[in-house]
Amino acid sequence: MARVKPAAKKKRLMKRMSQTKWAPFWTVLKIYGPKRRVHPGRHTQVKRHWRRVKTRA
């Protein structure tokens, strides 16, 4: 990939990076209560890994 990227491409990549993050930990407490242990990654909409699934940015 080029070292200098256009601004529009950077914006698209930034959006993709934020989609792969886990949900905040308090969402688990809010949905399930304090007893149940669930991984916060379950509540993210888009699950993507840099190696498995490529973006078309």
Backbone atoms as SQL, in Angstrom:
CREATE TABLE atoms (id INTEGER PRIMARY KEY, chain TEXT, resi INTEGER, resn TEXT, atom TEXT, x REAL, y REAL, z REAL);
INSERT INTO atoms VALUES
  (1, 'A', 1, 'MET', 'N', 0.844, -1.169, 0.000),
  (2, 'A', 1, 'MET', 'CA', 0.000, 0.000, 0.000),
  (3, 'A', 1, 'MET', 'C', 0.890, 1.232, 0.000),
  (4, 'A', 2, 'ALA', 'N', 0.382, 2.288, -0.578),
  (5, 'A', 2, 'ALA', 'CA', 1.150, 3.519, -0.684),
  (6, 'A', 2, 'ALA', 'C', 1.395, 4.130, 0.696),
  (7, 'A', 3, 'ARG', 'N', 2.503, 4.800, 0.819),
  (8, 'A', 3, 'ARG', 'CA', 2.816, 5.436, 2.091),
  (9, 'A', 3, 'ARG', 'C', 1.904, 6.635, 2.331),
  (10, 'A', 4, 'VAL', 'N', 1.713, 7.457, 1.303),
  (11, 'A', 4, 'VAL', 'CA', 0.842, 8.621, 1.407),
  (12, 'A', 4, 'VAL', 'C', -0.519, 8.235, 0.840),
  (13, 'A', 5, 'LYS', 'N', -1.555, 8.276, 1.698),
  (14, 'A', 5, 'LYS', 'CA', -2.893, 7.866, 1.292),
  (15, 'A', 5, 'LYS', 'C', -3.800, 9.090, 1.149),
  (16, 'A', 6, 'PRO', 'N', -4.746, 9.045, 0.234),
  (17, 'A', 6, 'PRO', 'CA', -5.711, 10.142, 0.124),
  (18, 'A', 6, 'PRO', 'C', -6.574, 10.246, 1.386),
  (19, 'A', 7, 'ALA', 'N', -7.055, 11.429, 1.647),
  (20, 'A', 7, 'ALA', 'CA', -7.840, 11.666, 2.864),
  (21, 'A', 7, 'ALA', 'C', -9.116, 10.838, 2.877),
  (22, 'A', 8, 'ALA', 'N', -9.766, 10.668, 1.734),
  (23, 'A', 8, 'ALA', 'CA', -11.014, 9.904, 1.688),
  (24, 'A', 8, 'ALA', 'C', -10.768, 8.446, 2.046),
  (25, 'A', 9, 'LYS', 'N', -9.645, 7.903, 1.582),
  (26, 'A', 9, 'LYS', 'CA', -9.328, 6.504, 1.890),
  (27, 'A', 9, 'LYS', 'C', -9.027, 6.357, 3.376),
  (28, 'A', 10, 'LYS', 'N', -8.363, 7.348, 3.961),
  (29, 'A', 10, 'LYS', 'CA', -8.072, 7.302, 5.398),
  (30, 'A', 10, 'LYS', 'C', -9.363, 7.293, 6.205),
  (31, 'A', 11, 'LYS', 'N', -10.340, 8.089, 5.775),
  (32, 'A', 11, 'LYS', 'CA', -11.617, 8.118, 6.488),
  (33, 'A', 11, 'LYS', 'C', -12.311, 6.771, 6.421),
  (34, 'A', 12, 'ARG', 'N', -12.268, 6.128, 5.265),
  (35, 'A', 12, 'ARG', 'CA', -12.901, 4.813, 5.128),
  (36, 'A', 12, 'ARG', 'C', -12.200, 3.778, 5.992),
  (37, 'A', 13, 'LEU', 'N', -10.878, 3.832, 6.043),
  (38, 'A', 13, 'LEU', 'CA', -10.123, 2.889, 6.863),
  (39, 'A', 13, 'LEU', 'C', -10.380, 3.124, 8.354),
  (40, 'A', 14, 'MET', 'N', -10.515, 4.381, 8.757),
  (41, 'A', 14, 'MET', 'CA', -10.794, 4.679, 10.160),
  (42, 'A', 14, 'MET', 'C', -12.152, 4.133, 10.576),
  (43, 'A', 15, 'LYS', 'N', -13.139, 4.231, 9.674),
  (44, 'A', 15, 'LYS', 'CA', -14.452, 3.682, 9.975),
  (45, 'A', 15, 'LYS', 'C', -14.370, 2.176, 10.135),
  (46, 'A', 16, 'ARG', 'N', -13.629, 1.507, 9.261),
  (47, 'A', 16, 'ARG', 'CA', -13.491, 0.054, 9.346),
  (48, 'A', 16, 'ARG', 'C', -12.783, -0.360, 10.635),
  (49, 'A', 17, 'MET', 'N', -11.784, 0.419, 11.067),
  (50, 'A', 17, 'MET', 'CA', -11.062, 0.091, 12.293),
  (51, 'A', 17, 'MET', 'C', -11.964, 0.194, 13.512),
  (52, 'A', 18, 'SER', 'N', -12.850, 1.192, 13.533),
  (53, 'A', 18, 'SER', 'CA', -13.718, 1.342, 14.696),
  (54, 'A', 18, 'SER', 'C', -14.786, 0.259, 14.740),
  (55, 'A', 19, 'GLN', 'N', -15.120, -0.336, 13.587),
  (56, 'A', 19, 'GLN', 'CA', -16.141, -1.377, 13.566),
  (57, 'A', 19, 'GLN', 'C', -15.652, -2.683, 14.168),
  (58, 'A', 20, 'THR', 'N', -14.358, -2.893, 14.238),
  (59, 'A', 20, 'THR', 'CA', -13.846, -4.163, 14.731),
  (60, 'A', 20, 'THR', 'C', -13.621, -4.168, 16.236),
  (61, 'A', 21, 'LYS', 'N', -13.783, -3.030, 16.885),
  (62, 'A', 21, 'LYS', 'CA', -13.532, -2.965, 18.323),
  (63, 'A', 21, 'LYS', 'C', -14.660, -3.626, 19.109),
  (64, 'A', 22, 'TRP', 'N', -14.365, -4.040, 20.313),
  (65, 'A', 22, 'TRP', 'CA', -15.375, -4.621, 21.189),
  (66, 'A', 22, 'TRP', 'C', -16.313, -3.528, 21.673),
  (67, 'A', 23, 'ALA', 'N', -17.481, -3.956, 22.078),
  (68, 'A', 23, 'ALA', 'CA', -18.425, -3.032, 22.697),
  (69, 'A', 23, 'ALA', 'C', -17.907, -2.681, 24.096),
  (70, 'A', 24, 'PRO', 'N', -18.358, -1.581, 24.679),
  (71, 'A', 24, 'PRO', 'CA', -17.948, -1.247, 26.041),
  (72, 'A', 24, 'PRO', 'C', -18.399, -2.323, 27.039),
  (73, 'A', 25, 'PHE', 'N', -17.635, -2.507, 28.097),
  (74, 'A', 25, 'PHE', 'CA', -17.911, -3.590, 29.052),
  (75, 'A', 25, 'PHE', 'C', -19.243, -3.396, 29.758),
  (76, 'A', 26, 'TRP', 'N', -19.688, -2.143, 29.913),
  (77, 'A', 26, 'TRP', 'CA', -20.932, -1.911, 30.642),
  (78, 'A', 26, 'TRP', 'C', -22.158, -2.363, 29.858),
  (79, 'A', 27, 'THR', 'N', -22.034, -2.588, 28.541),
  (80, 'A', 27, 'THR', 'CA', -23.186, -3.081, 27.775),
  (81, 'A', 27, 'THR', 'C', -23.552, -4.491, 28.210),
  (82, 'A', 28, 'VAL', 'N', -22.546, -5.279, 28.609),
  (83, 'A', 28, 'VAL', 'CA', -22.818, -6.632, 29.102),
  (84, 'A', 28, 'VAL', 'C', -23.617, -6.561, 30.388),
  (85, 'A', 29, 'LEU', 'N', -23.226, -5.678, 31.306),
  (86, 'A', 29, 'LEU', 'CA', -23.942, -5.527, 32.572),
  (87, 'A', 29, 'LEU', 'C', -25.358, -5.022, 32.349),
  (88, 'A', 30, 'LYS', 'N', -25.511, -4.113, 31.372),
  (89, 'A', 30, 'LYS', 'CA', -26.829, -3.541, 31.118),
  (90, 'A', 30, 'LYS', 'C', -27.778, -4.575, 30.524),
  (91, 'A', 31, 'ILE', 'N', -27.279, -5.417, 29.628),
  (92, 'A', 31, 'ILE', 'CA', -28.146, -6.373, 28.940),
  (93, 'A', 31, 'ILE', 'C', -28.407, -7.607, 29.796),
  (94, 'A', 32, 'TYR', 'N', -27.356, -8.184, 30.381),
  (95, 'A', 32, 'TYR', 'CA', -27.482, -9.487, 31.040),
  (96, 'A', 32, 'TYR', 'C', -27.523, -9.423, 32.558),
  (97, 'A', 33, 'GLY', 'N', -27.082, -8.312, 33.153),
  (98, 'A', 33, 'GLY', 'CA', -27.020, -8.229, 34.600),
  (99, 'A', 33, 'GLY', 'C', -25.630, -8.599, 35.095),
  (100, 'A', 34, 'PRO', 'N', -25.382, -8.427, 36.402),
  (101, 'A', 34, 'PRO', 'CA', -24.030, -8.630, 36.922),
  (102, 'A', 34, 'PRO', 'C', -23.594, -10.095, 37.022),
  (103, 'A', 35, 'LYS', 'N', -24.515, -11.030, 36.979),
  (104, 'A', 35, 'LYS', 'CA', -24.152, -12.441, 37.176),
  (105, 'A', 35, 'LYS', 'C', -23.589, -13.093, 35.913),
  (106, 'A', 36, 'ARG', 'N', -24.166, -12.793, 34.769),
  (107, 'A', 36, 'ARG', 'CA', -23.823, -13.506, 33.541),
  (108, 'A', 36, 'ARG', 'C', -22.541, -12.965, 32.943),
  (109, 'A', 37, 'ARG', 'N', -21.662, -13.859, 32.521),
  (110, 'A', 37, 'ARG', 'CA', -20.398, -13.447, 31.912),
  (111, 'A', 37, 'ARG', 'C', -20.451, -13.701, 30.416),
  (112, 'A', 38, 'VAL', 'N', -20.448, -12.635, 29.656),
  (113, 'A', 38, 'VAL', 'CA', -20.506, -12.702, 28.201),
  (114, 'A', 38, 'VAL', 'C', -19.401, -11.812, 27.667),
  (115, 'A', 39, 'HIS', 'N', -18.770, -12.230, 26.583),
  (116, 'A', 39, 'HIS', 'CA', -17.703, -11.442, 25.982),
  (117, 'A', 39, 'HIS', 'C', -18.281, -10.206, 25.305),
  (118, 'A', 40, 'PRO', 'N', -17.669, -9.029, 25.487),
  (119, 'A', 40, 'PRO', 'CA', -18.212, -7.808, 24.881),
  (120, 'A', 40, 'PRO', 'C', -18.138, -7.801, 23.361),
  (121, 'A', 41, 'GLY', 'N', -17.325, -8.661, 22.778),
  (122, 'A', 41, 'GLY', 'CA', -17.262, -8.728, 21.317),
  (123, 'A', 41, 'GLY', 'C', -18.542, -9.240, 20.689),
  (124, 'A', 42, 'ARG', 'N', -19.390, -9.835, 21.492),
  (125, 'A', 42, 'ARG', 'CA', -20.659, -10.345, 20.975),
  (126, 'A', 42, 'ARG', 'C', -21.582, -9.213, 20.544),
  (127, 'A', 43, 'HIS', 'N', -21.411, -8.030, 21.124),
  (128, 'A', 43, 'HIS', 'CA', -22.323, -6.926, 20.854),
  (129, 'A', 43, 'HIS', 'C', -21.855, -6.007, 19.735),
  (130, 'A', 44, 'THR', 'N', -20.772, -6.304, 19.070),
  (131, 'A', 44, 'THR', 'CA', -20.347, -5.472, 17.949),
  (132, 'A', 44, 'THR', 'C', -21.044, -5.940, 16.686),
  (133, 'A', 45, 'GLN', 'N', -21.358, -5.005, 15.803),
  (134, 'A', 45, 'GLN', 'CA', -22.103, -5.331, 14.591),
  (135, 'A', 45, 'GLN', 'C', -21.220, -6.045, 13.577),
  (136, 'A', 46, 'VAL', 'N', -20.042, -5.489, 13.297),
  (137, 'A', 46, 'VAL', 'CA', -19.167, -6.024, 12.257),
  (138, 'A', 46, 'VAL', 'C', -17.967, -6.660, 12.928),
  (139, 'A', 47, 'LYS', 'N', -17.751, -7.935, 12.696),
  (140, 'A', 47, 'LYS', 'CA', -16.580, -8.610, 13.238),
  (141, 'A', 47, 'LYS', 'C', -15.636, -8.910, 12.086),
  (142, 'A', 48, 'ARG', 'N', -14.480, -8.290, 12.107),
  (143, 'A', 48, 'ARG', 'CA', -13.546, -8.423, 11.004),
  (144, 'A', 48, 'ARG', 'C', -12.141, -8.527, 11.560),
  (145, 'A', 49, 'HIS', 'N', -11.318, -9.333, 10.922),
  (146, 'A', 49, 'HIS', 'CA', -9.924, -9.470, 11.300),
  (147, 'A', 49, 'HIS', 'C', -9.081, -9.092, 10.096),
  (148, 'A', 50, 'TRP', 'N', -7.942, -8.458, 10.311),
  (149, 'A', 50, 'TRP', 'CA', -7.137, -7.950, 9.208),
  (150, 'A', 50, 'TRP', 'C', -6.633, -9.048, 8.312),
  (151, 'A', 51, 'ARG', 'N', -6.542, -10.271, 8.854),
  (152, 'A', 51, 'ARG', 'CA', -6.006, -11.353, 8.049),
  (153, 'A', 51, 'ARG', 'C', -7.086, -12.152, 7.329),
  (154, 'A', 52, 'ARG', 'N', -8.225, -12.338, 8.005),
  (155, 'A', 52, 'ARG', 'CA', -9.290, -13.176, 7.445),
  (156, 'A', 52, 'ARG', 'C', -10.133, -12.441, 6.406),
  (157, 'A', 53, 'VAL', 'N', -10.722, -11.313, 6.809),
  (158, 'A', 53, 'VAL', 'CA', -11.688, -10.621, 5.963),
  (159, 'A', 53, 'VAL', 'C', -11.108, -9.292, 5.527),
  (160, 'A', 54, 'LYS', 'N', -11.019, -9.097, 4.237),
  (161, 'A', 54, 'LYS', 'CA', -10.451, -7.851, 3.707),
  (162, 'A', 54, 'LYS', 'C', -11.537, -6.823, 3.443),
  (163, 'A', 55, 'THR', 'N', -11.175, -5.545, 3.523),
  (164, 'A', 55, 'THR', 'CA', -12.102, -4.474, 3.214),
  (165, 'A', 55, 'THR', 'C', -11.892, -4.051, 1.770),
  (166, 'A', 56, 'ARG', 'N', -12.852, -3.347, 1.263),
  (167, 'A', 56, 'ARG', 'CA', -12.735, -2.846, -0.105),
  (168, 'A', 56, 'ARG', 'C', -12.551, -1.338, -0.079),
  (169, 'A', 57, 'ALA', 'N', -11.767, -0.850, 0.884),
  (170, 'A', 57, 'ALA', 'CA', -11.576, 0.597, 1.066),
  (171, 'A', 57, 'ALA', 'C', -10.613, 1.164, 0.051);
